[in-house]
Amino acid sequence: MKMRKHLLLIFTMLCAVTSSAQQYLLSGKITNKKNEVIPFTSVYIRNSTYGTTANENGLYQFKLAPGDYNLTYRFVGYDEKVVKVTIADNDQTMNVQLDDEIFGTERVAAMYRKNHDAADTIMKQVIKKRKYYLDEATSYSCAVYIKGVQKLLSAPKALLSKEVVRALDLDSMGRGILYQQESLSDYNFQSPDKIREVTIANRISGINTAFSYNKASDLQVNFYKNVFSINGLSTRGFVSPLASNALTFYRYKLLGVSNENGRIIDKIQVIPRRAHGQYFQGDIYIVDGEWRLYSADLYLEKGLNSLNLIDTLKITQQYVAITDSVWMPAAVQYNFKGKVLGFTFGGYYEAIYNNYKINPTFPEHFFTGEVLKVDTVSNAKNADYWTSVRPVPLTPKETRDYQKKDSVAAYKQTKAYLDTLQHSKNHINYPGYLIFGYYASSRDNKDSLWVSPFIQTFYYNTVEGFGINAKVRYSKKIDDFHAFSITPSLRYGFSNKIFSANIYSDYKNDPFHNAKFFTGFGSDVLDLNNVGTRSLYFNTLSTLLSENNYVKYYRTHYGLFGYQREVTNGVLLSGSLSYASRSQLYNTSYSHIKDVKNRDFTSNNPLAPPGTPADDHSFLFPDNQALTFTTSATFTFDQEYVTRPTGKFNLPSKYPTLTLNYRKGINSLLGSDVNYDFTSVDISQNKIRIGLTGFSSFKLTAGGFFNDKNLYYMDYNHFLGNQGTTFDPTYVGSFHFLPFYTYSTNGAFLEAHFQHNFAGSIFNKIPLLRKAKLEEIIGANYLTTKANRDYTEFYVGVQRLIFRVDYGVSYMGNQKYIQGFRIFYGIR
């Protein structure tokens, strides 16, 4: 039944009459008075919800049943044209020539004499109606066709080797199609923000080099909203020319007035009041008297608007009347262009909307949080299928690109190619292995092997001395729904001569519910702070170069077993049971490269008082056994997700996430010595967009032990502190200056973290800093525990891509603790 429904949807998208009628092809070329093609012209049947656009060469096509039709042709810069056509019993060709738009100035002059701010007067009326038109259609459904093309427009001749030209299929001028994609979707919307989309067909050719918009929700252009966001191209929002406060940011100029089939259309130039910022430039067209948006032709520039990846972005939108009172977009297009390292690229993404149904009655529980479902056979449609349903004809270059890349794709499945590819892709890259490790996979990508990076394999600390931590992970994909991985590790410290071996494995058995079993057993040397301190790499550097042996270790022999599953959308449960035999360790090695004046290594006992010698053997905890049960429940409110044939993929939520944690130290069973109960609750959210001023993130956590009869230091609740110049800002719940072990507690605690990223909205106003595209950051962290009250941090920072520098100050109670810089450069 679902397949039948999808076929019917495509049919109605291409046909305005009954499904049993014979269809004929109406096609043609759209040009101007100079016989120049007008690409991407909107063409739709008047008094219907059926339309298309012309391609890059100005060619368009319809499949229509016999009958009389009024075809409307619209493109910004040209007068709208309505042509009557009769479809008989054969294909027809209709070439159309559009006239340059001529906007009369008589009414403009009259309005200017009456009101010097004629454009502002019009826009005040438009802004008054903004909310009305935003909520005009409380729900709708439609069919959406999306087409995207990314092209290389030119390349430096010095870099155009034969291999590059052949690999990218370029001509002698360095031009060619890098990537093209098209899709057909059934799109449903209900106010205020409920979405459900089904991708019926999807086709991709080439490699997406930067960004893509391959679903209908990616191209939902709505200038009636106050803030306009462009995913992938900017972390900032942009003020809509129709926003409630738009007059603060824009000036407007009435360029002319025209009569389009009985409607008075005002052409208004949009002019930012400031040269640089989050503002559009271009033209909008307003239906006079109704004060609604007729069409838009707006653009952004890299130098003025701080775009990422591209230099210019032009957004074109056409509205059509669906009913007497409701207008909806007929077509939306993004045109972009950019240049990097001498390579000039460009392209477009366009969406065509058809078969609108305004305010339909959706079944109960129709909107479940599944914003996109990709049909199981969506990627299996052949070329004949696309020829029969595609509303926009391909250009000859696009056709050739599909054919060639389809042939290449077929060749890449041959045994000869796969054997050659496997040999080349599994070749070790030594600089990459140093930092990221080594990855190899089988020919069919079902088996893979990862070797941990060199900087995490060889290490030094004062407990083990120099050591080796060899770790590999083998992964096996059984089928689309089942996979497992095994990670064995071997660790040896040359100073304390302790050898450890352990293995961890997980088995994923239900990707639609994020379900997996996991287990591990063996021996290891672990950090006393179980939420993490410094990596082996950074601890090695700080220990050898500055005599700061920050990390404190203990010995364990353990076994664990656990399971997690999303029991319903937005509710993830997990639980595990572990048994460990634990013992205290002491420093055995005191090597360093440089002797730092007035600094000595510290004891491996984090509770030893300052000045305790490094070879201290003071008591921290006795040898003990611990049987521990841990469980958590994570609630993601209004969880949205994408369903693909291979599983469910959750999207970031617009609301905070709530997590409840419980940990039980089970006494006596299997000789276990521990006896405690710990609970905590945290609520967090990342990237909350705050208008035009960037986005905020926060995390609040509170908890404690309501039974603490017997527990040891590693059972305490620990915090993600930081000591040393480097830090990891990728997790909002971390501190900049908090000592790793001082605040660890066996009592109640409360911690709070807040961070705001201004996304360049401040530095963009400073000419010398504008081009650097730096993002300004402020934040604060707070922690209080039973034994240590009121620890606070405040910081400011700047970020660019993976690089970040913060300056902050911290306080222990009322006393200043540490202030200084912290840096991050992508390595943790």
N, C-alpha and C positions, 0 to 999 in steps of 0.2 A: 504493500500500500504506500509506503514512504517513497519508493522509487517512482510509482505512478504519479504521486503528488509532485515530485521534483520535475518530472518530464512535462507535466501540465504547466508548471510555473515557467519553464523555459519557453514553452510554446506560446503562452500568453504574452510573454515578453516580446516576441517577434511577430505576433499576429493580433490584429484588432478585431477579428471576427471569430466565428465559431471554429472549433478544432477540426471540423469535417470539411471546411472549404478548401478549394484548391488555391495555392499561393503562387504569386508571381513576383519576380524581382524588379524593384524600382531602384535605379541607381543613377549616378551622375557626378558631375564635378561642380564645385562652387568656386567662383572666381570674382574678382572685382572689375572695375571699368577698364583697368589696364591689362586685363586677362591674366592677372597674377592669382595663384591659388590662395584660398583663405582656409588655412588648416583649422581643424577642431571646431568648425561651425556647428552649433546646435540645430538639429532638425527634428521637429516633432509634429505629430498630427494634432491639429487644433481640436479642442473639446474632447481630448482623450488623455490618457496617461502613458502614451506610447511614443518613444522618441529614440534618437541616436545622435551621434556626432560624426563629422567628417574626420578622415585620418589626416596624417601630416601632408599628404598630397592633395587635400581638398576633396577626396572621393568619399561618397556616402552610399548606403544601400539600405533598402527595406524589403522585407518579404510581406506582401499584402494580398489579401483576397480581392476578387473583383468588386468594384464599387467606386464611389466618388469620395475623394479626400481633399481636405485643405491642409497643405503642408506649410509650416512656419519655419523660416530660416532666420537664425539670430546669431550675431557675433558682435562683441563690443567693437565700436568704431565704425559700424555699418548699420544702415537702416534695416529694421525688421521687414521681412518680405513674406507675403502669404501667396502661395500658388495653388490653384485648384488643379487636381489631376484625376483622371479617370482610368482605373485599371480594368482592362477588358480580359482577354484570355491569352495574354502573352507578356513577356518581360518588356520593360520600357526603360528608356534612358531620358533623364531630364537634367540638363545642365542649367545652372542658375547663376545669374550675375547679380551681386549685391551692390547697392549704391553706398558711397561714403556717407556716414551720418552727417546731417546738416541740422544743427541745432539753432533754431531761430533766436535772435537776440532782441527782437522787439519787446517781448514780454519781460526779458531780463532788464532791459532799459527802463521799462515801466515800473517794474518792481524795485529797481534801484532808486528811481526818483521818489518812490513811496517809502522805501526802507533801504538804507544804505547797507544793511546787513541781511540782504535777501537770502543768501545761502544759510546763514545762521538761523534765520526765521524758519526756513524749511526744515533744517535739521532739528530744531527744537520740537517741531511737530512729530518728526520721525522718532525722536528719543522718547517722547510722551507715549507713543504707540509701541515702543520696543517690547515691553513686557506682554502686551496683548498678543503681538504676533509670535513672541517666544512660546506662549502657551496656547496658540491658536489650534494646533492639532495635538490633543492630549495623547493620542496614540495613532499609529499608522503602520502599514506594512507595504513593502515594495520589493521589486526585483532589482538587483544591482549588478552591473557589469563593470569590472575594474580592469584597466589596461595600464601597464607600466613599462617604460623603456628607458634604459640607461645606455648612453652612447659615448664613445670616445670621439671627440671632434677634431683633435689634432694632437700631435706628439712630437717631441724634439727628434730631429732626424738622427742625431747621434745615438739615440737610444732605440732606434727602430732596427734592431737586428733581425735577421731572417727568422730566428726562433721566436722572437716577440711577435712579429707580424703573423707568423703561422699560428702561434698559440692563440692569439686574440682575433684572428681572421680579419686583419686590417688591410685597407687599400694602401697605395703608395704614399698617400698623404697622412697616414696614421689615423684613419677614420674607420669606425666599425661599431657594431652593436655588441655591447658587453653583456647585457642582461635584458630579458623581456619576460613579462609575466602577465597573465590574464586569469580572471576568475569570474564565476557566476554564483550569486548568492541570493538567498531568501532572507530579507532583513525585516525585523519587527522591532517596534519601539513603543514604550509606554512611559508617559511622564511620571516622575521627573527624570529618571535615568535608567529605566529597565530596558535591557537589550537582549535580543535572541537572534542569532544569525546562523544560517546553515549554508555552508559552502558546498554547492552541488558539483561544481567542476573547477579544476585548478590546473594551470599549466605554467611551468617555469622552464626557461632556457637560459643557460649561461650562469655566471656567478655574480651574485649581488655584491657589489664592491663597497657599499657604504650604508644605505638605508633602504627601506622598502615599505610600501603600504599595500598589503595584500588581502585586506579584509575591509568590508564596507564601513565598519566603525572607525577605521583609520582615516577615512575621508569624509567624515561628517562635519562639513564646514557650516558653522552657524554664527553669523555676525550679529545676531540678536543677543548673544551672550556678551557679558561685559568684557571678559578676558578670553582671548583666543590662544590656544596652545598648539604647538607644532612638534609632535613627538619625533625624537631623533635628530632634530636640527637645532634645537635651542632648549636650554634648561629654564628659560624664562617665558612668561606669558606676554602677550601683546594686547594693547588696548584696542578694542573694536571701535571703528568709526561711528558705530551706533550705540556705544556704551552709555550708561546713565550719566557718567561724568565725562563724556567725550569732549565737550566744549572746553574743558580744562586743558586737554592735550592737543586738540586739533583746531585749525582754522579751516574754513570752507569757502569755496568760490563757486558760484553758479555760472557754469560755462555756457549753458543754453537750454532750450526747451524744444521738444519735438512731440509730434502726434504719432503714436504707434497704434494703429488700428483702433482709434477711438479713445485711447488713453493718453493723457498728458504725462510725458516723462521728463523729469528734471535731471540734467547731467551736472554732477557736483564734484569738483576737484577736492581731494582730501590732502591737506597740507599740515604736517606736524608743526607744532609750535616750537619744538626744540629740534636741533639738528641731529642729535644722537639720542636714541632711547628705544622704547618698546612700542613703536608706532608704525603704522602703515603709511604708504604714499599711493597715489593713484586716483581712480575715479569710481564713484558709485552712481547708480541710476535709481531714481526714486519715482514711484507712481504718485503723481501730484493729487492731492485731495484724499487719497487713501493712506498716504505717507508710509508706504511699504517699500521694501527693497525689491527692485526689478532685476538688477544684475550688479555685479561687482567686478572691478578690474584693478586689483591692488597688488603691491609688491613690497618686498623687503630686500635690503642689501646688507652684505657682510660688514662693510665699513661703518654703516649707520646703525645697524640693528644687531650686530654681534652674532650673526649666524655661524653655526658650526658646519664644517664639511663642504659647504657650497658658498658661492659668492652672491648669487641673486636667486630669489624665489618669487615667482609671479603666481597669484591665486586668482582664478577666474571662476565666476559662478553665475548661473542663469536660473531664475525662478520662473515657473509657469503656474497658471491657475489650474488647480485640480478640481475644485468646485467653485461656485459663485463667490465664496468667501475665503477659501483656503488656497494658499499658494505654497508650493514646495519646490526644492531644487530639481531641475531637470538634468543638470550636468555640473560637475565640479572638476576643475583641473589645476594641478600644480605643475608649473614649468620651472625648471631649475638649470643653473649653469655654474660651473666652478673651474678652478685651475689649481693644480698642485704639482710642484716640481717640473713645471713646463708642460704637463699634460692638461689639456682642456677637455672637460667632459660636460655633458648636459643630458637632458631628457625630460620626461614628463610622467605623471600619473594622472589618470582621469577616471571618474566614476560617472556612469550613466544610470539614472533612476527611472524605472518603468513600473507600470501596473500598480500604481498607488491605490491603496484602500485606506481612506481616512476614518479614524475612530472605529476600527473594527472591534468586534467583541471577541476577546481572547478567552480561551478556556481557563477555568480555575487552575492555578498553579502552573500556568504556561511559562512564566518567567521564574526559572529555578536558580538563577545564577550562572547558568551555562550561556555565556555571551557568544560563543562560537562553537559550532559543531561541524567538523570536516567529514563529509560523507566518505564511507569506506571505499567507494570507487571513484572519488573525485579526481584522483591523479591518474586514472587509467583511461581517460577519454582519448580517443585517437584523433588524427588530423581531420578525418571526414566529419566527426562529430562537431569539432570546433568550426569547420566551414559551414555547417548547417545552422549553428546557433549564434555565431559571432555577429554582433550588431555593427561593428566597425570593421571595414575591410582592411586587411593587411596591406602594407606597402610591399613592393617587390623586394626591397631589402629585408624587411621583416620576414617575408615568406622564405627567402633564401636562408636567412639565419636559422629559422626553425628547422628547415630541411637539413642543413649542414650539421647543426648541433644534435639533431635526432640521430643522424648517421654516426656522429662521433660518439654519442651516448651508447649506441648499439655496439660500436667497436670496443668501447671500454668494458663491455661485459664479456668479451672473448677471453679465452684462457691465456693466449699469448700476451695480451695487454695486461691482464691482471697479474701475471707472473712478473712482468717487467716493473709494473707499478709497485708491487709488494717489495721488490728488492730496493727500489729507489726510496720509497717512503719510509722504510725501516732503517735506512742508513743513519748512523748516529751523528748527531750534530754536537760536537764537544762543547762549544760555548753555551748552547742551549741546555745541555745536560748539566753543566755547572750550576745553573740557577733553577731550571724548571724540571730537570730529570729527563729520562729517556722513555719514549713511548713507541711501541711497535704493535702491529695488528696483523691478523691473517688476511688473506685475499678477500674474503667475504665480510670482513669486519666483525665476525661473530666472536673471535678470540682476540684478546689484547693483553699486553704486558706493559706495566709501568714500573720503572726503577726510580727510586727517590733520588733527588738531586745531590750532587757532590757536596754542596755546602751544608747539607743536613746529614750526610753520611759520616764524615770525619769531624770529630769535635774534641773539645777539651773542657773539663770542669775540675774543680778541686776535689771532688769525691772520687771520681773514676780516673782522673788524669786524662791522657789522650785516649780516645776510644773510637770504635767503629759501630755505627748503627745502620746495618744493611737492611733495607726494606724494599720489597717488591710487591706488586699487586697483579694478580691474574684475574681477568674478567671473562665470563662466558655468557654470550647471549644465546639462550636455548631457542626461543622464538620471540614474537613480538610482545609476549606477555610474561615471560619468565626469563630471569637472568640471575647469575650469582657471581660473587667475587671472593677471592681468598687472598689474604695479605699476611704472609709470614715475615717475621722480623728476627734478626740476630743482633745482639748487642754485647760488646765486650769492652771493659775498662782495663787498660794495661797497668794502671797503678794499683787498684784494689783487687784486680784479677777476678772480677765477678763476670760470669757469662750468663746471659739471659737469652731465652728463646720463647717466642709466643706467636700465636696465629689468630687472626680475626677473619670472620667470614660473614657475609650476608646473602640472603636469598630473597629476591623480589618476585612475588608471585601474583600480584594483582595491581597493575599500574593505574587502574581506574579508581583505586581506593588508597593509593600510596602505601601499600601493605608490604611489609618485609619482616623476615626473621633474621636475627643476628646473634652471633655467638663468638666467644673468644676464650682462650685459655693459655697458660704458660707462666713465664716469669718476666719481670721487667724492673727497671729503675725509673721511678716516677717522681714528678714534682709534688711536693707537699701541698701546693696550691692547685687544686684539681680543675680550676677554670682556666689555667694557663698563665704563664708569666712571660718568659722570653724563649724564643726558639733556640734550638741547639746552636744554630749559626750565630745569632746575636749574643748569646751567652758566651760562646767561645771568644768572640771579639772583645767583649767587655772584660772577660777574665784575663786574657793574655795581654791585652793592650793597656788596660787601666787598673788592673787588680781589683775589679769589682765582680766578685763571685755572687751575683744576685740570687741565682736559683738554688733552692735547697731540695735535697733528694731523699727518698727512702726506697726500701726494697720490698717487692711483693711477689708472691706466687698466687695466681688467681684463676678463676673460671667464671664465666658469665653466660647468660642466655636471655634473650629479649625478643619482643614483638611490638610492632606498631601498625596501626590501621586507621584510616579515616572512616569512622563509623557512619557518619552522615556528612553532607556537604558542610564544610566549615568546622567540623569537630574531629580533631586528631587525638587519638589515645595511644599511649605507649607505656610499656612496662618492662622491667628487667629484674632478674635475680642474680646476685653475684656472691661469690665466696672468695675471701682473700686471707692469706697469711702474711703479716706485715712486720717489718723489723727496721730499726733505726740504722742510719749510715753516718759515717764521719769523714772528714777531709783526710785525704791520703797524699795529695799532690799540691805543690805550691809553685808551679812554674809560671813565669811571666816573661814578656819580651822587653818591657821597660819598667824599671823600678820607679813607681810614683811616690814622690816625697809625701810623708805624713799619711800614707795610706797602706793598710795591711789587709790581707784576706780576712774574712769573717768566718765565724763558726758555722757549721752546717745545721746548727740548732737555731731556728729563726727567733726563738724566745730568749736566747742568751743575751745578757746585758751588753751594752757598748763597751768595747775594750777587751772583750773575751778573746783569748788567743785563737788563732785559726785551727790549731790542733786540739781544740776543746772536745771532750767526750762527755759533756753534761747530758743529763737525762731529759729526754723529751717525751718518750712513750715506751712502754715495755713491748716485747714481742707479743703480738695478739692476732686473734682470728676474728673475722667479721663476715657475717652473713647479712646481706643488705638487700632490701626490696625497694625499688624506685619506680615511681609512676608519675605521669603527667597528663594533663588534658589541655589542649590548646583550642581556643574558640576564636575563629575568624569570622566576624560578623559580616553578613551579606557577602559571603565569599563568591567571587566571580571566577570562572574557569573556562578553559578551552578544552573541548573533547576532540581528540584525533583518533584515528583507527588504532594507534598504539598506546593510548592511555589518556588520562586526565591531567591537565596542567593548570595549577592554580595561579591566579594573577594577584598582584598586590591589591590589598583591600583599601577602600576609601575610609575605613573605620579602624579604630584601635583593635589590636589582638590581645586577648586575655589568656594567660597561662596559669594553671594551678599545678603546683608541684607537691609531692609527698615522698618522704624518704624514711624508711623504717630500719633501724638496726635491730635485728632479731637475736635475742639472747638465748644461750644454752644450746640451741639446736646445732648439731654438727660441731659442738665445742666453741660456738661463737661467744666472744666476750662482750660484744657491744649491746647496748640497750638504750635506744633513744628514738624519738619521733620528731621529724622536722617537716614543716610546711612553709610554703611561700606562695605568693601570688604576684604576678607582674602584668602590667599593661603597657603596651608600646605601639608606636606607629612611626613609620618612616615617610619622609617626603610629603608632608601636608602642604599643599600649595597655598600660599598666603598672597592672594591677589597678584600684584606686579612685583612684589618684593622677595621673590624666591620661595623657599620651602623650609619647613621646620620638621624636626624629628624629636621624639622623646621616649623615655622609658622610666617607669616607676616600679620599684620592687620592694615588697615588705614581707617579713617572715620571722621565723624563730623556732626554737626547740621547746615544745610543750612537755617533753620528757627528755631529761638529760642525765639519766642515772649512770650511764657508762658510755663514753665515747672518747676517741683519741684525736690528735691534732688534725690528721687528714680527713676526719669526719666533720670538722667544723664547716661552717659556711664561709666560703672564700669569695674574694672580689677580684675583678679584672683590673689590677693596678698597673703601674708602669714605673720603672726606674731606668735611667739612661736617657740619652738624647733622642734616640729613635722611638717611635710609637706607632700603633696601628689604629687609625681613625675609622676603619671600615665598619666598626661596630659601635653603635651609639652608647651602649651600656658600659663603656670602658672609661678609665680615669687617665689623666695625664701625668700626675705626680704621686699618686697613692702608693705607699710601700706595699710590696707584694704580700707580706705576712702580718704586719702590725695590727691590721683591723680585722683579721679573721676571727670569727666569733662563734661561741657555743650558746649564744643568747639571741635576743630579739635584735632586729636591724631594720633600717629604712634607707633606701638609696634612690636618688633621683638624678636623671640626666636630661638635659635639654640642649639642642643645637639648632641654629638657624643659618641657612646658606642663602645669602642675598643674591646669588647667581649673577654677579657682575653689575647689579643695578646701581651701586655706588661708584665703583671704579669707572664705569662707562661714562660718567660725567667728567672724568679727569683725562684730558687729551693724552698725556704721557703714558697713562696706564691703560687706555681704552683698547689699544691694539693687542695688548698682552692677554686679553680675555681671562683675567683673573677672577676668581670667585671669592667673595668676602664671607668669612664665617665668624660667628660668635657663639659662645656656649658656656654652660655651667654644669658642674657635677656636685652632688652632695651625698654624704654618707654619715649616718650616726648608728652606733652600736651600744650595747650595754656597757662595755668597758671603755670605749673611746667615743666621745661625743663630738658631733658637729664638725666633720671634716668637709671643707668646701674648696672648689676650684672655679676660677673664671678664666676664660681664654678668648683670644681673637686669632684669626688665621687667614691665610690665603691659599687657594688651591688652583691647580691647573692640571687637568687630566688626572694622572696617578700621583702627581707631586703635590705635597702640602707642607707648609710651615706654620706652626702655631707659636704664639707667645702667651704664657699664662702665669698666674700666681695662685698659690694654694695656702690655705689656713687650717691649722689644727686648733679648733676652738677659736679663740681670739688672737692666737699667735700666728704670725706669718711663718710658713713652713718652707716652701721652695718656690722660686719663680725662675723662668727661663724659657728657652726655645725647645720645641719638639719638632722633629722632621719625619716625613714619610716619603719613600720613593718607590713604593710598589712591592718591596720585598718584606715578608713578615718573619 
